Each structure stands twice: as C-alpha cells, then as structure tokens.
Amino acid sequence: MDVPLALRECLEFVIGSLITHRDRVSITQSREDQKIIFDVLLHPDDVDALIGRHGHTLKALRNVMAAAAVRDDLRVALRVEPFPSAASDA
C-alpha cells in the first residue's frame, strides 16, 4: 500500500472519530522530499475538539502519524485550521 495513502486514511479515521461536523472536513496533502504535509480544514467548533486541552490531543495525533511514517523514513507535518467562511454558517 502507498504510504502517504495509508497515513491519510489513518488521519481521516482518527479525525472522524473526534469531531462532530464530519461533513465539514477537508484534508489536503503535499510532499517536500521526505516530508508529507497534511493540511486539515475543519468547522470552527471541531478545531478546538481536535486540538484538545493545551494541545494534548493534537500532539498525540502528530506522534501517532510520526510513528506510522518513521518505518518508511518519512516525516509528517500536520496543520489544522478552521474553514475561512465557516463563521457565517452558524
């Protein structure tokens, strides 16, 4: 299986388990040499849920992704942001 695809599927599964607005998720990925960058756009209410208290949930997710990638000598970056226009959806 393609490593970036497996990492993305893992990320989608974990994020889907933690958030409320599953229909408002966008995950894009890019690659720079041995680094895979995942940009995650979420509903503003879900950003706080994914980050967790003091960033502990997001840190744990980053650790899981890094552990999954290390076997293939890859590094993973994870950026989480709210949808820009989601504030008007409430």
ZIKAGI-V410996 format. One record per pair of residues at least 12 apart in sequence whose ideal C-beta (glycine too) atoms are under 7 Angstrom apart, sorted by sequence separation. I is the first residue (numbers start at 1). GAP is how many residues later the second one is. D is the distance in Angstrom with one decimal. If there is no record, write none. Layout:
i: [I:I]
gap: [GAP:GAP]
d: [D:D]
This chain:
i: [27:65:12:26:11:62:25:61:24:8:24:8:21:58:19:21:4:15:20:21:20:4:11:19:7:51:19:50:18:19:4:18:36:47:15:47:36:38:40:42:44:18:34:40:34:35:36:37:38:39:40:41:42:43:34:42:35:41:44:43:44:14:11:7:10:24:7:7:24:3:7:3]
gap: [13:13:15:15:16:16:17:17:18:19:19:21:22:22:23:24:25:25:25:25:26:27:27:27:29:29:30:30:31:31:32:32:33:33:35:35:38:38:38:38:38:39:39:39:40:40:40:40:40:40:40:40:40:40:41:41:42:42:42:43:43:47:54:58:58:59:61:62:62:69:69:71]
d: [5.3:6.2:6.3:4.2:6.4:5.3:5.9:6.7:6.5:6.5:4.0:6.1:3.9:6.5:6.4:6.7:6.3:6.7:6.4:5.5:6.0:7.0:6.0:3.9:6.4:6.7:5.7:5.8:5.8:6.3:5.4:5.7:6.9:6.1:6.5:5.0:5.9:7.0:6.8:6.6:4.1:7.0:6.2:6.8:5.4:4.5:5.3:4.5:5.1:5.0:4.8:5.8:6.1:6.5:6.0:7.0:6.2:5.2:5.3:5.4:6.4:6.0:6.5:6.2:6.1:6.5:5.9:6.1:6.8:4.8:6.5:6.5]
